[in-house]
Amino acid sequence: MADQKFEVQGNFKNGYDYQPFKKVITAPNEKQASEKIYMILGSKHRLKRNYINIDGIKLIDGE
């Protein structure tokens, strides 16, 4: 199955506040897109999964 582009929106804990994010991710399905977000944000900002909230995942149609 070919990879698709997904737009993932949500927020993550940054100090005492939550900071919103919006990222475009390439993944085979929505579940893999959410896992990739957890992996990227957790690695970049040193966060555990419970500090990352995903509000929505939307499939982006062709380019």
PDB file of N, H, CA, C and O in Angstrom:
ATOM      1  N   MET A   1       0.852  -1.181   0.000  1.00  0.00           N
ATOM      2  CA  MET A   1       0.000   0.000   0.000  1.00  0.00           C
ATOM      3  C   MET A   1       0.897   1.245   0.000  1.00  0.00           C
ATOM      4  O   MET A   1       1.889   1.310   0.726  1.00  0.00           O
ATOM      5  N   ALA A   2       0.538   2.203  -0.807  1.00  0.00           N
ATOM      6  H   ALA A   2      -0.268   2.150  -1.396  1.00  0.00           H
ATOM      7  CA  ALA A   2       1.336   3.426  -0.926  1.00  0.00           C
ATOM      8  C   ALA A   2       1.111   4.342   0.272  1.00  0.00           C
ATOM      9  O   ALA A   2       0.041   4.349   0.881  1.00  0.00           O
ATOM     10  N   ASP A   3       2.137   5.104   0.589  1.00  0.00           N
ATOM     11  H   ASP A   3       3.006   5.098   0.094  1.00  0.00           H
ATOM     12  CA  ASP A   3       2.010   6.064   1.684  1.00  0.00           C
ATOM     13  C   ASP A   3       1.105   7.208   1.274  1.00  0.00           C
ATOM     14  O   ASP A   3       1.054   7.591   0.106  1.00  0.00           O
ATOM     15  N   GLN A   4       0.394   7.746   2.251  1.00  0.00           N
ATOM     16  H   GLN A   4       0.436   7.434   3.200  1.00  0.00           H
ATOM     17  CA  GLN A   4      -0.518   8.866   2.042  1.00  0.00           C
ATOM     18  C   GLN A   4      -0.073  10.009   2.928  1.00  0.00           C
ATOM     19  O   GLN A   4       0.682   9.803   3.879  1.00  0.00           O
ATOM     20  N   LYS A   5      -0.534  11.214   2.625  1.00  0.00           N
ATOM     21  H   LYS A   5      -1.147  11.381   1.853  1.00  0.00           H
ATOM     22  CA  LYS A   5      -0.202  12.369   3.456  1.00  0.00           C
ATOM     23  C   LYS A   5      -1.361  12.665   4.397  1.00  0.00           C
ATOM     24  O   LYS A   5      -2.523  12.697   3.993  1.00  0.00           O
ATOM     25  N   PHE A   6      -1.015  12.881   5.661  1.00  0.00           N
ATOM     26  H   PHE A   6      -0.071  12.856   5.990  1.00  0.00           H
ATOM     27  CA  PHE A   6      -1.992  13.202   6.685  1.00  0.00           C
ATOM     28  C   PHE A   6      -1.603  14.507   7.364  1.00  0.00           C
ATOM     29  O   PHE A   6      -0.421  14.778   7.575  1.00  0.00           O
ATOM     30  N   GLU A   7      -2.603  15.313   7.703  1.00  0.00           N
ATOM     31  H   GLU A   7      -3.563  15.093   7.531  1.00  0.00           H
ATOM     32  CA  GLU A   7      -2.373  16.516   8.501  1.00  0.00           C
ATOM     33  C   GLU A   7      -2.834  16.204   9.917  1.00  0.00           C
ATOM     34  O   GLU A   7      -3.998  15.875  10.143  1.00  0.00           O
ATOM     35  N   VAL A   8      -1.924  16.308  10.855  1.00  0.00           N
ATOM     36  H   VAL A   8      -0.978  16.575  10.671  1.00  0.00           H
ATOM     37  CA  VAL A   8      -2.211  15.965  12.247  1.00  0.00           C
ATOM     38  C   VAL A   8      -2.196  17.248  13.070  1.00  0.00           C
ATOM     39  O   VAL A   8      -1.239  18.021  13.008  1.00  0.00           O
ATOM     40  N   GLN A   9      -3.269  17.474  13.847  1.00  0.00           N
ATOM     41  H   GLN A   9      -4.046  16.846  13.897  1.00  0.00           H
ATOM     42  CA  GLN A   9      -3.376  18.653  14.704  1.00  0.00           C
ATOM     43  C   GLN A   9      -3.533  18.217  16.145  1.00  0.00           C
ATOM     44  O   GLN A   9      -4.099  17.163  16.438  1.00  0.00           O
ATOM     45  N   GLY A  10      -3.019  19.049  17.041  1.00  0.00           N
ATOM     46  H   GLY A  10      -2.559  19.904  16.803  1.00  0.00           H
ATOM     47  CA  GLY A  10      -3.146  18.756  18.455  1.00  0.00           C
ATOM     48  C   GLY A  10      -2.342  19.741  19.272  1.00  0.00           C
ATOM     49  O   GLY A  10      -2.056  20.850  18.820  1.00  0.00           O
ATOM     50  N   ASN A  11      -1.975  19.332  20.485  1.00  0.00           N
ATOM     51  H   ASN A  11      -2.207  18.431  20.852  1.00  0.00           H
ATOM     52  CA  ASN A  11      -1.146  20.174  21.338  1.00  0.00           C
ATOM     53  C   ASN A  11      -0.269  19.290  22.211  1.00  0.00           C
ATOM     54  O   ASN A  11      -0.538  18.104  22.402  1.00  0.00           O
ATOM     55  N   PHE A  12       0.789  19.904  22.735  1.00  0.00           N
ATOM     56  H   PHE A  12       1.008  20.867  22.579  1.00  0.00           H
ATOM     57  CA  PHE A  12       1.697  19.178  23.623  1.00  0.00           C
ATOM     58  C   PHE A  12       2.120  20.092  24.758  1.00  0.00           C
ATOM     59  O   PHE A  12       2.104  21.316  24.629  1.00  0.00           O
ATOM     60  N   LYS A  13       2.496  19.482  25.865  1.00  0.00           N
ATOM     61  H   LYS A  13       2.509  18.488  25.970  1.00  0.00           H
ATOM     62  CA  LYS A  13       2.884  20.238  27.051  1.00  0.00           C
ATOM     63  C   LYS A  13       4.268  20.832  26.858  1.00  0.00           C
ATOM     64  O   LYS A  13       5.228  20.127  26.548  1.00  0.00           O
ATOM     65  N   ASN A  14       4.353  22.144  27.048  1.00  0.00           N
ATOM     66  H   ASN A  14       3.573  22.717  27.301  1.00  0.00           H
ATOM     67  CA  ASN A  14       5.610  22.868  26.911  1.00  0.00           C
ATOM     68  C   ASN A  14       5.770  23.707  28.175  1.00  0.00           C
ATOM     69  O   ASN A  14       5.232  24.811  28.257  1.00  0.00           O
ATOM     70  N   GLY A  15       6.499  23.197  29.154  1.00  0.00           N
ATOM     71  H   GLY A  15       6.935  22.300  29.087  1.00  0.00           H
ATOM     72  CA  GLY A  15       6.605  23.874  30.444  1.00  0.00           C
ATOM     73  C   GLY A  15       5.303  23.702  31.205  1.00  0.00           C
ATOM     74  O   GLY A  15       4.883  22.578  31.481  1.00  0.00           O
ATOM     75  N   TYR A  16       4.653  24.830  31.549  1.00  0.00           N
ATOM     76  H   TYR A  16       4.994  25.743  31.324  1.00  0.00           H
ATOM     77  CA  TYR A  16       3.379  24.776  32.264  1.00  0.00           C
ATOM     78  C   TYR A  16       2.185  24.901  31.332  1.00  0.00           C
ATOM     79  O   TYR A  16       1.051  24.664  31.749  1.00  0.00           O
ATOM     80  N   ASP A  17       2.417  25.266  30.081  1.00  0.00           N
ATOM     81  H   ASP A  17       3.338  25.458  29.741  1.00  0.00           H
ATOM     82  CA  ASP A  17       1.341  25.490  29.120  1.00  0.00           C
ATOM     83  C   ASP A  17       1.330  24.406  28.055  1.00  0.00           C
ATOM     84  O   ASP A  17       2.277  23.630  27.921  1.00  0.00           O
ATOM     85  N   TYR A  18       0.231  24.372  27.297  1.00  0.00           N
ATOM     86  H   TYR A  18      -0.537  25.002  27.406  1.00  0.00           H
ATOM     87  CA  TYR A  18       0.135  23.480  26.149  1.00  0.00           C
ATOM     88  C   TYR A  18       0.307  24.297  24.879  1.00  0.00           C
ATOM     89  O   TYR A  18      -0.321  25.345  24.723  1.00  0.00           O
ATOM     90  N   GLN A  19       1.151  23.825  23.975  1.00  0.00           N
ATOM     91  H   GLN A  19       1.660  22.974  24.102  1.00  0.00           H
ATOM     92  CA  GLN A  19       1.440  24.523  22.728  1.00  0.00           C
ATOM     93  C   GLN A  19       0.791  23.753  21.573  1.00  0.00           C
ATOM     94  O   GLN A  19       0.982  22.542  21.463  1.00  0.00           O
ATOM     95  N   PRO A  20       0.024  24.437  20.709  1.00  0.00           N
ATOM     96  CA  PRO A  20      -0.598  23.738  19.578  1.00  0.00           C
ATOM     97  C   PRO A  20       0.423  23.389  18.505  1.00  0.00           C
ATOM     98  O   PRO A  20       1.457  24.043  18.374  1.00  0.00           O
ATOM     99  N   PHE A  21       0.115  22.345  17.739  1.00  0.00           N
ATOM    100  H   PHE A  21      -0.725  21.813  17.846  1.00  0.00           H
ATOM    101  CA  PHE A  21       0.966  21.969  16.609  1.00  0.00           C
ATOM    102  C   PHE A  21       0.090  21.502  15.455  1.00  0.00           C
ATOM    103  O   PHE A  21      -1.043  21.062  15.650  1.00  0.00           O
ATOM    104  N   LYS A  22       0.635  21.607  14.263  1.00  0.00           N
ATOM    105  H   LYS A  22       1.556  21.964  14.106  1.00  0.00           H
ATOM    106  CA  LYS A  22       0.011  21.093  13.049  1.00  0.00           C
ATOM    107  C   LYS A  22       1.142  20.586  12.169  1.00  0.00           C
ATOM    108  O   LYS A  22       2.018  21.357  11.778  1.00  0.00           O
ATOM    109  N   LYS A  23       1.131  19.296  11.857  1.00  0.00           N
ATOM    110  H   LYS A  23       0.419  18.670  12.175  1.00  0.00           H
ATOM    111  CA  LYS A  23       2.205  18.694  11.061  1.00  0.00           C
ATOM    112  C   LYS A  23       1.614  17.871   9.928  1.00  0.00           C
ATOM    113  O   LYS A  23       0.542  17.281  10.063  1.00  0.00           O
ATOM    114  N   VAL A  24       2.328  17.839   8.813  1.00  0.00           N
ATOM    115  H   VAL A  24       3.199  18.318   8.703  1.00  0.00           H
ATOM    116  CA  VAL A  24       1.981  16.972   7.692  1.00  0.00           C
ATOM    117  C   VAL A  24       2.925  15.788   7.727  1.00  0.00           C
ATOM    118  O   VAL A  24       4.146  15.949   7.703  1.00  0.00           O
ATOM    119  N   ILE A  25       2.345  14.586   7.785  1.00  0.00           N
ATOM    120  H   ILE A  25       1.354  14.455   7.805  1.00  0.00           H
ATOM    121  CA  ILE A  25       3.096  13.351   7.956  1.00  0.00           C
ATOM    122  C   ILE A  25       2.775  12.406   6.791  1.00  0.00           C
ATOM    123  O   ILE A  25       1.634  12.345   6.333  1.00  0.00           O
ATOM    124  N   THR A  26       3.767  11.685   6.326  1.00  0.00           N
ATOM    125  H   THR A  26       4.693  11.735   6.698  1.00  0.00           H
ATOM    126  CA  THR A  26       3.562  10.648   5.315  1.00  0.00           C
ATOM    127  C   THR A  26       3.559   9.294   6.017  1.00  0.00           C
ATOM    128  O   THR A  26       4.522   8.913   6.682  1.00  0.00           O
ATOM    129  N   ALA A  27       2.431   8.570   5.847  1.00  0.00           N
ATOM    130  H   ALA A  27       1.648   8.880   5.307  1.00  0.00           H
ATOM    131  CA  ALA A  27       2.283   7.268   6.503  1.00  0.00           C
ATOM    132  C   ALA A  27       1.267   6.429   5.724  1.00  0.00           C
ATOM    133  O   ALA A  27       0.479   6.976   4.953  1.00  0.00           O
ATOM    134  N   PRO A  28       1.276   5.115   5.916  1.00  0.00           N
ATOM    135  CA  PRO A  28       0.328   4.266   5.193  1.00  0.00           C
ATOM    136  C   PRO A  28      -1.121   4.395   5.681  1.00  0.00           C
ATOM    137  O   PRO A  28      -2.052   4.200   4.899  1.00  0.00           O
ATOM    138  N   ASN A  29      -1.323   4.725   6.978  1.00  0.00           N
ATOM    139  H   ASN A  29      -0.567   4.883   7.613  1.00  0.00           H
ATOM    140  CA  ASN A  29      -2.695   4.873   7.499  1.00  0.00           C
ATOM    141  C   ASN A  29      -2.693   5.823   8.705  1.00  0.00           C
ATOM    142  O   ASN A  29      -1.639   6.287   9.138  1.00  0.00           O
ATOM    143  N   GLU A  30      -3.894   6.106   9.243  1.00  0.00           N
ATOM    144  H   GLU A  30      -4.751   5.728   8.891  1.00  0.00           H
ATOM    145  CA  GLU A  30      -4.031   7.069  10.343  1.00  0.00           C
ATOM    146  C   GLU A  30      -3.319   6.599  11.606  1.00  0.00           C
ATOM    147  O   GLU A  30      -2.695   7.400  12.302  1.00  0.00           O
ATOM    148  N   LYS A  31      -3.410   5.324  11.901  1.00  0.00           N
ATOM    149  H   LYS A  31      -3.917   4.674  11.335  1.00  0.00           H
ATOM    150  CA  LYS A  31      -2.766   4.803  13.120  1.00  0.00           C
ATOM    151  C   LYS A  31      -1.255   5.003  13.063  1.00  0.00           C
ATOM    152  O   LYS A  31      -0.645   5.418  14.048  1.00  0.00           O
ATOM    153  N   GLN A  32      -0.655   4.711  11.917  1.00  0.00           N
ATOM    154  H   GLN A  32      -1.151   4.373  11.117  1.00  0.00           H
ATOM    155  CA  GLN A  32       0.783   4.900  11.761  1.00  0.00           C
ATOM    156  C   GLN A  32       1.152   6.376  11.802  1.00  0.00           C
ATOM    157  O   GLN A  32       2.229   6.732  12.281  1.00  0.00           O
ATOM    158  N   ALA A  33       0.263   7.245  11.302  1.00  0.00           N
ATOM    159  H   ALA A  33      -0.612   6.956  10.913  1.00  0.00           H
ATOM    160  CA  ALA A  33       0.513   8.691  11.347  1.00  0.00           C
ATOM    161  C   ALA A  33       0.546   9.175  12.800  1.00  0.00           C
ATOM    162  O   ALA A  33       1.404   9.979  13.166  1.00  0.00           O
ATOM    163  N   SER A  34      -0.383   8.689  13.626  1.00  0.00           N
ATOM    164  H   SER A  34      -1.079   8.037  13.329  1.00  0.00           H
ATOM    165  CA  SER A  34      -0.388   9.102  15.034  1.00  0.00           C
ATOM    166  C   SER A  34       0.846   8.568  15.758  1.00  0.00           C
ATOM    167  O   SER A  34       1.424   9.272  16.586  1.00  0.00           O
ATOM    168  N   GLU A  35       1.255   7.341  15.461  1.00  0.00           N
ATOM    169  H   GLU A  35       0.785   6.769  14.788  1.00  0.00           H
ATOM    170  CA  GLU A  35       2.459   6.783  16.077  1.00  0.00           C
ATOM    171  C   GLU A  35       3.697   7.586  15.690  1.00  0.00           C
ATOM    172  O   GLU A  35       4.590   7.796  16.511  1.00  0.00           O
ATOM    173  N   LYS A  36       3.746   8.033  14.438  1.00  0.00           N
ATOM    174  H   LYS A  36       3.020   7.863  13.771  1.00  0.00           H
ATOM    175  CA  LYS A  36       4.877   8.819  13.970  1.00  0.00           C
ATOM    176  C   LYS A  36       4.928  10.173  14.677  1.00  0.00           C
ATOM    177  O   LYS A  36       6.013  10.662  14.993  1.00  0.00           O
ATOM    178  N   ILE A  37       3.765  10.785  14.930  1.00  0.00           N
ATOM    179  H   ILE A  37       2.884  10.388  14.674  1.00  0.00           H
ATOM    180  CA  ILE A  37       3.707  12.061  15.662  1.00  0.00           C
ATOM    181  C   ILE A  37       4.234  11.872  17.078  1.00  0.00           C
ATOM    182  O   ILE A  37       5.043  12.670  17.554  1.00  0.00           O
ATOM    183  N   TYR A  38       3.777  10.813  17.757  1.00  0.00           N
ATOM    184  H   TYR A  38       3.121  10.165  17.370  1.00  0.00           H
ATOM    185  CA  TYR A  38       4.276  10.539  19.106  1.00  0.00           C
ATOM    186  C   TYR A  38       5.792  10.367  19.094  1.00  0.00           C
ATOM    187  O   TYR A  38       6.484  10.859  19.985  1.00  0.00           O
ATOM    188  N   MET A  39       6.300   9.674  18.090  1.00  0.00           N
ATOM    189  H   MET A  39       5.737   9.274  17.367  1.00  0.00           H
ATOM    190  CA  MET A  39       7.728   9.426  17.993  1.00  0.00           C
ATOM    191  C   MET A  39       8.509  10.722  17.744  1.00  0.00           C
ATOM    192  O   MET A  39       9.524  10.973  18.393  1.00  0.00           O
ATOM    193  N   ILE A  40       8.032  11.540  16.806  1.00  0.00           N
ATOM    194  H   ILE A  40       7.207  11.336  16.279  1.00  0.00           H
ATOM    195  CA  ILE A  40       8.744  12.772  16.444  1.00  0.00           C
ATOM    196  C   ILE A  40       8.715  13.788  17.585  1.00  0.00           C
ATOM    197  O   ILE A  40       9.759  14.305  17.982  1.00  0.00           O
ATOM    198  N   LEU A  41       7.521  14.077  18.114  1.00  0.00           N
ATOM    199  H   LEU A  41       6.673  13.657  17.791  1.00  0.00           H
ATOM    200  CA  LEU A  41       7.418  15.080  19.182  1.00  0.00           C
ATOM    201  C   LEU A  41       8.077  14.600  20.468  1.00  0.00           C
ATOM    202  O   LEU A  41       8.710  15.385  21.174  1.00  0.00           O
ATOM    203  N   GLY A  42       7.932  13.316  20.774  1.00  0.00           N
ATOM    204  H   GLY A  42       7.418  12.678  20.200  1.00  0.00           H
ATOM    205  CA  GLY A  42       8.560  12.779  21.970  1.00  0.00           C
ATOM    206  C   GLY A  42      10.067  12.874  21.909  1.00  0.00           C
ATOM    207  O   GLY A  42      10.720  13.175  22.908  1.00  0.00           O
ATOM    208  N   SER A  43      10.615  12.619  20.745  1.00  0.00           N
ATOM    209  H   SER A  43      10.085  12.374  19.934  1.00  0.00           H
ATOM    210  CA  SER A  43      12.056  12.681  20.578  1.00  0.00           C
ATOM    211  C   SER A  43      12.576  14.118  20.583  1.00  0.00           C
ATOM    212  O   SER A  43      13.582  14.426  21.222  1.00  0.00           O
ATOM    213  N   LYS A  44      11.875  14.988  19.861  1.00  0.00           N
ATOM    214  H   LYS A  44      11.058  14.737  19.342  1.00  0.00           H
ATOM    215  CA  LYS A  44      12.342  16.372  19.715  1.00  0.00           C
ATOM    216  C   LYS A  44      12.212  17.171  21.010  1.00  0.00           C
ATOM    217  O   LYS A  44      13.106  17.944  21.356  1.00  0.00           O
ATOM    218  N   HIS A  45      11.094  16.985  21.731  1.00  0.00           N
ATOM    219  H   HIS A  45      10.368  16.357  21.450  1.00  0.00           H
ATOM    220  CA  HIS A  45      10.823  17.785  22.926  1.00  0.00           C
ATOM    221  C   HIS A  45      10.956  16.997  24.230  1.00  0.00           C
ATOM    222  O   HIS A  45      10.643  17.515  25.302  1.00  0.00           O
ATOM    223  N   ARG A  46      11.419  15.744  24.143  1.00  0.00           N
ATOM    224  H   ARG A  46      11.673  15.323  23.272  1.00  0.00           H
ATOM    225  CA  ARG A  46      11.597  14.891  25.334  1.00  0.00           C
ATOM    226  C   ARG A  46      10.297  14.764  26.132  1.00  0.00           C
ATOM    227  O   ARG A  46      10.270  15.010  27.338  1.00  0.00           O
ATOM    228  N   LEU A  47       9.215  14.372  25.437  1.00  0.00           N
ATOM    229  H   LEU A  47       9.237  14.172  24.458  1.00  0.00           H
ATOM    230  CA  LEU A  47       7.904  14.247  26.063  1.00  0.00           C
ATOM    231  C   LEU A  47       7.460  12.794  26.086  1.00  0.00           C
ATOM    232  O   LEU A  47       7.791  12.011  25.196  1.00  0.00           O
ATOM    233  N   LYS A  48       6.701  12.449  27.124  1.00  0.00           N
ATOM    234  H   LYS A  48       6.432  13.085  27.847  1.00  0.00           H
ATOM    235  CA  LYS A  48       6.038  11.157  27.157  1.00  0.00           C
ATOM    236  C   LYS A  48       4.729  11.283  26.376  1.00  0.00           C
ATOM    237  O   LYS A  48       4.246  12.388  26.128  1.00  0.00           O
ATOM    238  N   ARG A  49       4.173  10.152  25.999  1.00  0.00           N
ATOM    239  H   ARG A  49       4.566   9.255  26.200  1.00  0.00           H
ATOM    240  CA  ARG A  49       2.957  10.157  25.171  1.00  0.00           C
ATOM    241  C   ARG A  49       1.771  10.829  25.850  1.00  0.00           C
ATOM    242  O   ARG A  49       0.924  11.405  25.168  1.00  0.00           O
ATOM    243  N   ASN A  50       1.690  10.770  27.166  1.00  0.00           N
ATOM    244  H   ASN A  50       2.379  10.301  27.721  1.00  0.00           H
ATOM    245  CA  ASN A  50       0.538  11.364  27.841  1.00  0.00           C
ATOM    246  C   ASN A  50       0.603  12.888  27.867  1.00  0.00           C
ATOM    247  O   ASN A  50      -0.364  13.521  28.292  1.00  0.00           O
ATOM    248  N   TYR A  51       1.696  13.499  27.433  1.00  0.00           N
ATOM    249  H   TYR A  51       2.481  12.984  27.088  1.00  0.00           H
ATOM    250  CA  TYR A  51       1.798  14.951  27.320  1.00  0.00           C
ATOM    251  C   TYR A  51       1.523  15.429  25.896  1.00  0.00           C
ATOM    252  O   TYR A  51       1.596  16.628  25.626  1.00  0.00           O
ATOM    253  N   ILE A  52       1.211  14.515  24.987  1.00  0.00           N
ATOM    254  H   ILE A  52       1.152  13.541  25.207  1.00  0.00           H
ATOM    255  CA  ILE A  52       0.900  14.860  23.597  1.00  0.00           C
ATOM    256  C   ILE A  52      -0.559  14.505  23.338  1.00  0.00           C
ATOM    257  O   ILE A  52      -0.958  13.352  23.499  1.00  0.00           O
ATOM    258  N   ASN A  53      -1.359  15.498  22.935  1.00  0.00           N
ATOM    259  H   ASN A  53      -1.035  16.435  22.803  1.00  0.00           H
ATOM    260  CA  ASN A  53      -2.771  15.292  22.636  1.00  0.00           C
ATOM    261  C   ASN A  53      -2.997  15.496  21.143  1.00  0.00           C
ATOM    262  O   ASN A  53      -2.690  16.559  20.604  1.00  0.00           O
ATOM    263  N   ILE A  54      -3.531  14.483  20.480  1.00  0.00           N
ATOM    264  H   ILE A  54      -3.781  13.619  20.918  1.00  0.00           H
ATOM    265  CA  ILE A  54      -3.858  14.589  19.063  1.00  0.00           C
ATOM    266  C   ILE A  54      -5.350  14.868  18.957  1.00  0.00           C
ATOM    267  O   ILE A  54      -6.170  14.066  19.403  1.00  0.00           O
ATOM    268  N   ASP A  55      -5.704  16.022  18.358  1.00  0.00           N
ATOM    269  H   ASP A  55      -5.038  16.674  17.995  1.00  0.00           H
ATOM    270  CA  ASP A  55      -7.109  16.416  18.224  1.00  0.00           C
ATOM    271  C   ASP A  55      -7.738  15.870  16.951  1.00  0.00           C
ATOM    272  O   ASP A  55      -8.923  15.536  16.945  1.00  0.00           O
ATOM    273  N   GLY A  56      -6.968  15.773  15.878  1.00  0.00           N
ATOM    274  H   GLY A  56      -6.005  16.044  15.883  1.00  0.00           H
ATOM    275  CA  GLY A  56      -7.538  15.286  14.633  1.00  0.00           C
ATOM    276  C   GLY A  56      -6.478  14.882  13.629  1.00  0.00           C
ATOM    277  O   GLY A  56      -5.378  15.433  13.591  1.00  0.00           O
ATOM    278  N   ILE A  57      -6.846  13.899  12.813  1.00  0.00           N
ATOM    279  H   ILE A  57      -7.740  13.451  12.843  1.00  0.00           H
ATOM    280  CA  ILE A  57      -5.982  13.462  11.725  1.00  0.00           C
ATOM    281  C   ILE A  57      -6.816  13.512  10.458  1.00  0.00           C
ATOM    282  O   ILE A  57      -7.879  12.897  10.377  1.00  0.00           O
ATOM    283  N   LYS A  58      -6.323  14.257   9.459  1.00  0.00           N
ATOM    284  H   LYS A  58      -5.459  14.757   9.525  1.00  0.00           H
ATOM    285  CA  LYS A  58      -7.077  14.470   8.241  1.00  0.00           C
ATOM    286  C   LYS A  58      -6.229  14.034   7.042  1.00  0.00           C
ATOM    287  O   LYS A  58      -5.056  14.392   6.937  1.00  0.00           O
ATOM    288  N   LEU A  59      -6.837  13.257   6.141  1.00  0.00           N
ATOM    289  H   LEU A  59      -7.791  12.967   6.225  1.00  0.00           H
ATOM    290  CA  LEU A  59      -6.161  12.832   4.926  1.00  0.00           C
ATOM    291  C   LEU A  59      -6.098  14.000   3.960  1.00  0.00           C
ATOM    292  O   LEU A  59      -7.105  14.663   3.708  1.00  0.00           O
ATOM    293  N   ILE A  60      -4.904  14.252   3.414  1.00  0.00           N
ATOM    294  H   ILE A  60      -4.086  13.714   3.619  1.00  0.00           H
ATOM    295  CA  ILE A  60      -4.736  15.320   2.439  1.00  0.00           C
ATOM    296  C   ILE A  60      -4.801  14.691   1.060  1.00  0.00           C
ATOM    297  O   ILE A  60      -4.061  13.754   0.758  1.00  0.00           O
ATOM    298  N   ASP A  61      -5.697  15.214   0.219  1.00  0.00           N
ATOM    299  H   ASP A  61      -6.298  15.975   0.465  1.00  0.00           H
ATOM    300  CA  ASP A  61      -5.825  14.694  -1.145  1.00  0.00           C
ATOM    301  C   ASP A  61      -4.606  15.041  -1.961  1.00  0.00           C
ATOM    302  O   ASP A  61      -3.822  15.902  -1.562  1.00  0.00           O
ATOM    303  N   GLY A  62      -4.427  14.387  -3.104  1.00  0.00           N
ATOM    304  H   GLY A  62      -5.064  13.687  -3.427  1.00  0.00           H
ATOM    305  CA  GLY A  62      -3.261  14.526  -3.977  1.00  0.00           C
ATOM    306  C   GLY A  62      -2.693  15.912  -4.092  1.00  0.00           C
ATOM    307  O   GLY A  62      -3.326  16.893  -3.702  1.00  0.00           O
ATOM    308  N   GLU A  63      -1.512  15.989  -4.622  1.00  0.00           N
ATOM    309  H   GLU A  63      -0.998  15.192  -4.939  1.00  0.00           H
ATOM    310  CA  GLU A  63      -0.803  17.267  -4.711  1.00  0.00           C
ATOM    311  C   GLU A  63      -1.137  17.982  -5.975  1.00  0.00           C
ATOM    312  O   GLU A  63      -0.629  19.077  -6.217  1.00  0.00           O
TER     313      GLU A  63
END
